[in-house]
Amino acid sequence: MFKRILVAVDGSVTALDALDKAIELQQLTRQQDGEAEIYLLCVYKHHSLFEASLSMVRPDEMQIPDQALTEYARDVVDQAKKHALKQGVTCRGFVKGGRPSKKIVSFAQTKEVDLIVMGSKGTHTDVDGMFLGSVSQRVAAHAKCPVMIV
């Protein structure tokens, strides 16, 4: 049924819910076709050089914004891996920079993913429970494989 399941993670509760659902699906398919691989992907949005140039005060040890965002994204993936490991599941984690919806869709195509599982809203959604998040909407609209929104 599913050989590769992509879970988009961003540190939100709904992303962990999506991971739990992907693990459930993996358990179901394990009995039929062998174990599906689970890929975790955290995409951070690049910090523009224009925004960086607006800062007038430069500290002695300045960390480039993309480096800080990459580290945060790695932490998010590591936490998701630990969450899965508690359930006896190992996952492969990836971090990418760019526009989240585009990176999720292109990553899914590159890795020949059979299913994308993601939360209905991420960490930046202001209105709780009223609207589907913009990233999940765009991924659902552009993905070439099925998308499960949890």
NORGIRA-V862781 format. One record per residue. N is the residue number from 0. RES is the residue in one small letter. PSI is psi in radians with two decimals (NA if undefined). Layout:
n:N res:RES psi:PSI
n:N res:RES psi:PSI
This chain:
n:0 res:m psi:-1.31
n:1 res:f psi:2.26
n:2 res:k psi:-0.55
n:3 res:r psi:2.15
n:4 res:i psi:2.20
n:5 res:l psi:2.24
n:6 res:v psi:2.08
n:7 res:a psi:2.17
n:8 res:v psi:2.51
n:9 res:d psi:0.19
n:10 res:g psi:-0.01
n:11 res:s psi:2.84
n:12 res:v psi:-0.68
n:13 res:t psi:-0.49
n:14 res:a psi:-0.68
n:15 res:l psi:-0.61
n:16 res:d psi:-0.71
n:17 res:a psi:-0.71
n:18 res:l psi:-0.74
n:19 res:d psi:-0.72
n:20 res:k psi:-0.70
n:21 res:a psi:-0.67
n:22 res:i psi:-0.71
n:23 res:e psi:-0.78
n:24 res:l psi:-0.70
n:25 res:q psi:-0.73
n:26 res:q psi:-0.70
n:27 res:l psi:-0.75
n:28 res:t psi:-0.38
n:29 res:r psi:-0.66
n:30 res:q psi:-0.50
n:31 res:q psi:-0.94
n:32 res:d psi:0.21
n:33 res:g psi:-3.14
n:34 res:e psi:2.25
n:35 res:a psi:2.50
n:36 res:e psi:2.49
n:37 res:i psi:2.16
n:38 res:y psi:2.34
n:39 res:l psi:2.32
n:40 res:l psi:2.19
n:41 res:c psi:2.18
n:42 res:v psi:2.20
n:43 res:y psi:2.58
n:44 res:k psi:2.23
n:45 res:h psi:2.46
n:46 res:h psi:2.22
n:47 res:s psi:2.61
n:48 res:l psi:-0.53
n:49 res:f psi:-0.81
n:50 res:e psi:-0.72
n:51 res:a psi:-0.62
n:52 res:s psi:-0.27
n:53 res:l psi:-0.31
n:54 res:s psi:2.16
n:55 res:m psi:-0.44
n:56 res:v psi:2.18
n:57 res:r psi:2.05
n:58 res:p psi:2.85
n:59 res:d psi:-0.79
n:60 res:e psi:1.60
n:61 res:m psi:2.25
n:62 res:q psi:2.24
n:63 res:i psi:2.32
n:64 res:p psi:-0.68
n:65 res:d psi:-0.57
n:66 res:q psi:-0.77
n:67 res:a psi:-0.72
n:68 res:l psi:-0.67
n:69 res:t psi:-0.77
n:70 res:e psi:-0.75
n:71 res:y psi:-0.78
n:72 res:a psi:-0.68
n:73 res:r psi:-0.70
n:74 res:d psi:-0.72
n:75 res:v psi:-0.80
n:76 res:v psi:-0.74
n:77 res:d psi:-0.72
n:78 res:q psi:-0.71
n:79 res:a psi:-0.69
n:80 res:k psi:-0.76
n:81 res:k psi:-0.69
n:82 res:h psi:-0.77
n:83 res:a psi:-0.68
n:84 res:l psi:-0.58
n:85 res:k psi:-0.43
n:86 res:q psi:0.17
n:87 res:g psi:0.35
n:88 res:v psi:2.34
n:89 res:t psi:2.52
n:90 res:c psi:2.74
n:91 res:r psi:2.32
n:92 res:g psi:2.54
n:93 res:f psi:2.58
n:94 res:v psi:2.29
n:95 res:k psi:2.70
n:96 res:g psi:2.50
n:97 res:g psi:-2.86
n:98 res:r psi:2.08
n:99 res:p psi:-0.87
n:100 res:s psi:-0.75
n:101 res:k psi:-0.72
n:102 res:k psi:-0.68
n:103 res:i psi:-0.82
n:104 res:v psi:-0.80
n:105 res:s psi:-0.66
n:106 res:f psi:-0.76
n:107 res:a psi:-0.71
n:108 res:q psi:-0.77
n:109 res:t psi:-0.75
n:110 res:k psi:0.04
n:111 res:e psi:0.92
n:112 res:v psi:2.46
n:113 res:d psi:-0.40
n:114 res:l psi:2.37
n:115 res:i psi:2.27
n:116 res:v psi:2.25
n:117 res:m psi:2.83
n:118 res:g psi:2.72
n:119 res:s psi:-0.45
n:120 res:k psi:2.63
n:121 res:g psi:-2.68
n:122 res:t psi:-0.28
n:123 res:h psi:0.24
n:124 res:t psi:2.17
n:125 res:d psi:-0.63
n:126 res:v psi:1.98
n:127 res:d psi:2.20
n:128 res:g psi:-0.01
n:129 res:m psi:-0.66
n:130 res:f psi:2.67
n:131 res:l psi:2.47
n:132 res:g psi:2.65
n:133 res:s psi:-0.62
n:134 res:v psi:-0.82
n:135 res:s psi:-0.62
n:136 res:q psi:-0.82
n:137 res:r psi:-0.70
n:138 res:v psi:-0.80
n:139 res:a psi:-0.61
n:140 res:a psi:-0.51
n:141 res:h psi:-0.20
n:142 res:a psi:2.56
n:143 res:k psi:-0.14
n:144 res:c psi:2.95
n:145 res:p psi:2.59
n:146 res:v psi:2.20
n:147 res:m psi:2.11
n:148 res:i psi:2.11
n:149 res:v psi:NA
